Amino acid sequence: MNLSNLKPAQGSTKNRKRIGRGTGSGHGGTSTRGHKGAGSRSGTTTKVGFEGGQMPLQRRLPKVGFKNPNRVEYVALNLDALQQLADNFTLNSINFDTLREHGLASKNDKVKILGRGELNAKLDVQAHAFSATAQKAIEAAGGSIVKL
């Protein structure tokens, strides 16, 4: 095998449909547009999703679900993440600015502390929300919580 006898795989290429190049091409005359009607004229477009008058897919499928506009999304942080943060940077209080500095939250986030993991450090934690288990664990370790 060499460069002179390379060719594409069987069926991977096909000729372009050349429209309006005479009757011998098979695509002359009406140029595959049919006779009369809006679609045969120049400058026509169809709406996105139009299926030739058949009921379009987005109207055949049922409406589903509900998106609550008042839902509050929290960034979840577990106790083990707080413990690791306290160990790595020798912190005794964790607030929203600390979490932002270390990349655990961004400026418009709300933070909720959850109760997975163990907390040994005595921490003063400020966050937007706390789970009941997290609150108990922080207070059992001698720390305090402040809800923002």
C-alpha positions in Angstrom: 0.0 0.0 0.0 1.2 3.5 -0.9 -0.1 7.0 -1.3 -1.1 6.4 -5.0 -3.7 3.8 -4.2 -5.3 5.2 -1.0 -9.0 5.9 -1.3 -11.9 6.6 1.2 -13.8 3.7 2.8 -16.7 2.2 0.8 -19.8 4.3 1.2 -18.2 7.1 3.2 -18.4 9.7 0.4 -21.1 10.5 -2.0 -21.6 13.2 -4.7 -23.3 16.5 -3.9 -26.8 17.1 -5.3 -26.2 19.7 -8.0 -29.6 21.4 -8.4 -30.7 23.3 -11.5 -28.1 22.0 -13.9 -30.4 20.7 -16.7 -32.8 17.8 -17.1 -30.0 15.3 -17.7 -28.8 15.8 -14.1 -32.1 14.5 -12.7 -32.4 17.7 -10.7 -33.3 20.2 -13.4 -36.7 21.7 -14.2 -38.2 22.5 -10.9 -34.9 21.8 -9.1 -36.4 19.4 -6.6 -38.9 22.0 -5.3 -42.1 20.6 -6.8 -44.8 22.5 -8.7 -46.3 25.8 -7.4 -46.8 26.6 -3.7 -44.8 28.7 -1.4 -42.0 26.2 -1.1 -41.3 26.4 -4.8 -40.7 30.1 -4.8 -37.4 31.9 -3.7 -37.0 33.4 -0.3 -39.2 30.9 1.6 -38.5 29.7 5.1 -40.3 27.4 7.5 -40.6 27.9 11.2 -38.3 26.0 13.5 -40.0 22.7 14.4 -42.5 22.8 11.5 -43.4 19.3 10.3 -45.4 20.0 7.2 -48.7 20.6 9.0 -48.4 17.5 11.2 -48.7 18.4 14.9 -45.1 19.3 15.9 -43.2 17.3 18.5 -43.2 20.1 21.0 -47.0 20.2 20.9 -47.5 16.4 20.9 -45.6 15.9 24.1 -47.4 16.8 27.4 -46.3 19.7 29.6 -44.4 18.3 32.6 -43.2 19.5 35.9 -43.0 22.9 37.7 -40.1 25.1 38.4 -40.5 27.1 41.6 -39.3 30.7 41.0 -38.8 31.2 44.7 -36.5 28.1 45.3 -33.4 28.9 47.3 -30.3 27.0 46.1 -27.6 26.3 48.6 -24.0 25.2 48.2 -23.7 22.2 50.5 -20.6 22.0 52.7 -20.1 19.0 55.1 -18.4 19.0 58.5 -15.5 17.0 57.1 -14.8 19.8 54.6 -14.8 22.4 57.4 -12.5 20.2 59.5 -10.1 19.9 56.6 -10.2 23.6 56.0 -9.5 24.3 59.7 -6.6 21.8 59.7 -4.9 23.0 56.5 -5.1 26.7 57.3 -5.2 26.7 61.1 -8.5 28.5 61.4 -10.7 28.9 64.4 -13.5 30.7 62.7 -15.0 30.1 59.3 -17.2 32.8 57.6 -18.5 33.4 54.1 -15.4 35.4 53.1 -13.1 32.6 54.2 -15.1 30.1 52.1 -14.8 32.5 49.1 -11.1 32.9 49.5 -10.6 29.1 49.5 -12.9 28.5 46.5 -15.7 26.7 48.3 -18.3 29.3 47.4 -18.7 32.2 45.0 -20.0 35.7 45.6 -23.8 35.1 45.1 -24.0 31.6 46.6 -25.8 30.7 49.8 -24.0 28.2 52.0 -25.6 25.4 54.0 -23.5 23.3 56.4 -24.5 19.6 56.5 -23.6 17.0 59.1 -21.5 14.4 57.2 -18.1 13.7 58.8 -16.6 14.5 62.2 -15.6 17.8 63.6 -12.9 17.9 66.2 -11.9 21.6 66.0 -13.6 24.3 68.0 -15.0 26.5 65.2 -17.1 29.6 65.0 -19.0 29.0 61.8 -21.1 31.6 59.9 -23.3 30.4 57.1 -26.8 30.9 55.6 -28.2 27.7 56.9 -27.3 24.6 59.0 -28.7 21.1 59.2 -29.8 20.0 62.7 -27.0 17.4 62.9 -24.3 19.9 61.8 -25.6 22.4 64.4 -25.3 19.7 67.2 -21.9 18.6 66.1 -20.5 22.1 66.0 -21.8 23.0 69.4 -20.7 19.6 70.8 -17.1 20.4 69.7 -17.3 23.7 71.6 -17.9 26.0 68.7 -20.7 28.3 67.8 -22.9 29.0 64.8 -24.2 32.3 63.3 -26.9 32.3 60.6 -26.3 35.0 58.0 
